[in-house]
Amino acid sequence: MDDTKIIDLFFERDETAIRYASEKYGNRLRSLSHSIVKDRQTAEECENDTYMEAWDTIPPHEPRSYLYAFLARIIRHLSLNCCRDRSRLKRSAFICELSAEMEQCIPAPDDVQCRIEDKVFADAINEFLSRLDEEKRNIFVRRYWYLDSIASISERFALSQSKIKTTLFRCRNELREYLEKEGYSI
């Protein structure tokens, strides 16, 4: 079913919207969640919670042209919260490692002004990503959005782990330089 029709069902408060969204995106959402929580049952719970949050937030939001991205953002947030709540030490360490990598090139929101500019900052990140070639962008997104391991990215793109690490290092440096040019202090 087309995303626009699914959104129409959400606006009509028709519960079949959840079923259609699940049929269309369920596997991808569960996979995203599973890559974060590393537990099938927890991933399924996060998927169900995602549909409930979508049910509560779609009116007024109207993600007709980006339904998957809308749902993926919700499930990613829920999955990360689940990790924190369950104190998964190994997984939390991995998330902390990724956060430390990104701290080197992204300013911390330590004041009110920075929080107000979140939308502008997100636009700057999206602009930076749009300037990368497709391979670099995909590697960057797989690592920092989907939280894939270096090994799984290496396997997915048929590249050496060394190449993946080098690409990520260079992308982080490019991001830092880009953000500094845009006026962000790192």
Contacts in CASP RR format, 6 or more apart in sequence:
PFRMAT RR
TARGET T0000
AUTHOR 0000-0000-0000
METHOD contacts of the structure
MODEL  1
MDDTKIIDLFFERDETAIRYASEKYGNRLRSLSHSIVKDRQTAEECENDT
YMEAWDTIPPHEPRSYLYAFLARIIRHLSLNCCRDRSRLKRSAFICELSA
EMEQCIPAPDDVQCRIEDKVFADAINEFLSRLDEEKRNIFVRRYWYLDSI
ASISERFALSQSKIKTTLFRCRNELREYLEKEGYSI
1 20 0 8 1.000
1 23 0 8 1.000
1 24 0 8 1.000
3 24 0 8 1.000
3 63 0 8 1.000
3 64 0 8 1.000
3 65 0 8 1.000
3 67 0 8 1.000
3 68 0 8 1.000
4 64 0 8 1.000
5 20 0 8 1.000
6 17 0 8 1.000
6 20 0 8 1.000
6 21 0 8 1.000
6 24 0 8 1.000
6 67 0 8 1.000
7 17 0 8 1.000
7 58 0 8 1.000
7 62 0 8 1.000
7 63 0 8 1.000
7 64 0 8 1.000
7 67 0 8 1.000
9 16 0 8 1.000
9 17 0 8 1.000
9 20 0 8 1.000
10 17 0 8 1.000
10 54 0 8 1.000
10 55 0 8 1.000
10 58 0 8 1.000
10 59 0 8 1.000
11 58 0 8 1.000
11 59 0 8 1.000
11 62 0 8 1.000
17 55 0 8 1.000
18 51 0 8 1.000
18 54 0 8 1.000
18 55 0 8 1.000
21 51 0 8 1.000
21 54 0 8 1.000
21 67 0 8 1.000
21 71 0 8 1.000
22 47 0 8 1.000
22 51 0 8 1.000
25 67 0 8 1.000
25 68 0 8 1.000
25 71 0 8 1.000
26 47 0 8 1.000
28 68 0 8 1.000
28 72 0 8 1.000
29 47 0 8 1.000
29 50 0 8 1.000
29 71 0 8 1.000
29 72 0 8 1.000
29 75 0 8 1.000
30 40 0 8 1.000
30 43 0 8 1.000
30 44 0 8 1.000
30 47 0 8 1.000
31 43 0 8 1.000
32 72 0 8 1.000
32 75 0 8 1.000
32 76 0 8 1.000
32 79 0 8 1.000
32 146 0 8 1.000
33 42 0 8 1.000
33 43 0 8 1.000
33 46 0 8 1.000
33 47 0 8 1.000
33 75 0 8 1.000
33 76 0 8 1.000
33 78 0 8 1.000
33 79 0 8 1.000
34 40 0 8 1.000
34 43 0 8 1.000
35 146 0 8 1.000
35 147 0 8 1.000
35 148 0 8 1.000
36 76 0 8 1.000
36 79 0 8 1.000
36 80 0 8 1.000
36 82 0 8 1.000
36 83 0 8 1.000
36 91 0 8 1.000
36 95 0 8 1.000
36 147 0 8 1.000
37 43 0 8 1.000
37 46 0 8 1.000
37 79 0 8 1.000
37 82 0 8 1.000
37 83 0 8 1.000
37 88 0 8 1.000
37 91 0 8 1.000
38 88 0 8 1.000
38 91 0 8 1.000
42 79 0 8 1.000
42 82 0 8 1.000
42 86 0 8 1.000
43 79 0 8 1.000
45 82 0 8 1.000
46 75 0 8 1.000
46 78 0 8 1.000
46 79 0 8 1.000
46 82 0 8 1.000
47 75 0 8 1.000
49 75 0 8 1.000
49 78 0 8 1.000
50 71 0 8 1.000
50 74 0 8 1.000
50 75 0 8 1.000
50 78 0 8 1.000
53 74 0 8 1.000
53 78 0 8 1.000
54 70 0 8 1.000
54 71 0 8 1.000
54 74 0 8 1.000
57 74 0 8 1.000
61 70 0 8 1.000
63 69 0 8 1.000
63 70 0 8 1.000
76 145 0 8 1.000
80 95 0 8 1.000
83 91 0 8 1.000
83 92 0 8 1.000
83 95 0 8 1.000
84 92 0 8 1.000
94 147 0 8 1.000
95 147 0 8 1.000
98 143 0 8 1.000
98 144 0 8 1.000
98 147 0 8 1.000
101 144 0 8 1.000
101 168 0 8 1.000
101 172 0 8 1.000
102 144 0 8 1.000
102 172 0 8 1.000
104 172 0 8 1.000
104 176 0 8 1.000
104 186 0 8 1.000
105 172 0 8 1.000
105 173 0 8 1.000
105 175 0 8 1.000
105 176 0 8 1.000
105 179 0 8 1.000
105 186 0 8 1.000
106 175 0 8 1.000
106 179 0 8 1.000
106 186 0 8 1.000
107 114 0 8 1.000
107 179 0 8 1.000
107 184 0 8 1.000
107 185 0 8 1.000
107 186 0 8 1.000
108 114 0 8 1.000
109 115 0 8 1.000
109 118 0 8 1.000
114 121 0 8 1.000
121 184 0 8 1.000
124 178 0 8 1.000
124 179 0 8 1.000
124 182 0 8 1.000
124 184 0 8 1.000
125 175 0 8 1.000
128 174 0 8 1.000
128 175 0 8 1.000
128 178 0 8 1.000
128 179 0 8 1.000
129 137 0 8 1.000
129 140 0 8 1.000
129 141 0 8 1.000
130 137 0 8 1.000
131 178 0 8 1.000
132 140 0 8 1.000
132 171 0 8 1.000
132 174 0 8 1.000
135 157 0 8 1.000
135 167 0 8 1.000
136 167 0 8 1.000
136 171 0 8 1.000
138 157 0 8 1.000
139 153 0 8 1.000
139 157 0 8 1.000
139 164 0 8 1.000
139 167 0 8 1.000
139 168 0 8 1.000
139 171 0 8 1.000
140 167 0 8 1.000
140 168 0 8 1.000
140 171 0 8 1.000
142 148 0 8 1.000
142 152 0 8 1.000
142 153 0 8 1.000
142 156 0 8 1.000
143 150 0 8 1.000
143 153 0 8 1.000
143 164 0 8 1.000
143 168 0 8 1.000
148 156 0 8 1.000
150 161 0 8 1.000
150 164 0 8 1.000
150 165 0 8 1.000
150 168 0 8 1.000
151 161 0 8 1.000
153 159 0 8 1.000
153 164 0 8 1.000
154 160 0 8 1.000
154 161 0 8 1.000
154 163 0 8 1.000
154 164 0 8 1.000
157 164 0 8 1.000
159 167 0 8 1.000
176 186 0 8 1.000
179 186 0 8 1.000
180 186 0 8 1.000
END
